[in-house]
Structure formats: structure tokens, C-alpha cells
Amino acid sequence: MIKYMKYIMLSALIMLLGCDQSEKPISELENPELVTIAFFDALYNEKNIKKAASVCSPKLARIILSYKSPQAVGRHLFNMSFDKVEISPDDSGVKVREQFKESANITVFFDGTYLDDKIKDVKRLSVIQQDDKWVIDKILKDPF
């Protein structure tokens, strides 16, 4: 019985250590891929336009906030609408990005649903470093 208790306590400790209680705001993320994913997650899953605009350049943030709702931003700027979506970055270009430490073009894959229809899409964004933070600068043309 004591042997099993050791395993249970060890498992509980690992789970507690694995939980990060201090989640960083998306403006403080150090990786441009994570900033891009957090931007789209705020826009499509959290439906929080201010949080999405907080990681954009001033010009893009003004454009995004002018739409007043995350649904309008998704519909007009990205031509995408989702009820729920999973967002993942393209990991194939990470080594190329590391050569250009000031800017990056991030490709993002979307797999979600809208009105019970399954939707897959791809978008590209230009991300730059300003004041040691990554910000989304431009929406690039559709890669396909």
C-alpha cells in the first residue's frame, strides 16, 4: 500500500509542477508563432477583439478595432467565420525564421466548424519585433 502511495504522491507532484499558474499576457509571448496563435484564438475562440488587437502594430490594431466585433474582423479581414476552431502554426519554416530575428512570416492552419460545416483554411501573417515584443504587422496574401 505504501508503495502505491509513493506513486500517487509523485504523480500529483508532477501534475502540480506542470501547471503554470502565471499565464503570460499574449503581448509578452517570446515566440512569433505563439503570438500569432494567441491572436487568432482571442479572435475566434475567446471572441475578444481587444485582446487580439493588443498584439498588433498600431496601424493594424486601429483597423481591427474599427470593426467593433470579432465576427466582423473574421468575416471582413480574413474571410473566415468559425463557431469553434483549432489553430496550429506551420512548423516547417522555423529554422529559416531564426535567421531573421527581427521579422517573420507565419503560416497558420485552421481546422474548425461553422454552422455544423467543417472548415479548413490557411492564412499568412507578417510578424515583427517592436520594443522586444512580437507584434502582428500585416496580413499577407492568401498563399494558395
Secondary structure, DSSP 8 states (H G I E B T S, - for coil): -HHHHHHHHHHHHHHHHH--SS---GGG-S-HHHHHHHHHIIIIIS--HHHHHTTB-HHHHHHHHHT-SHHHHHHHTS----SEEEEEE-GGGHHHHHH-TTEEEEEEEEEEEETTEEEEEEEEEEEEEETTEEEEEEE-----
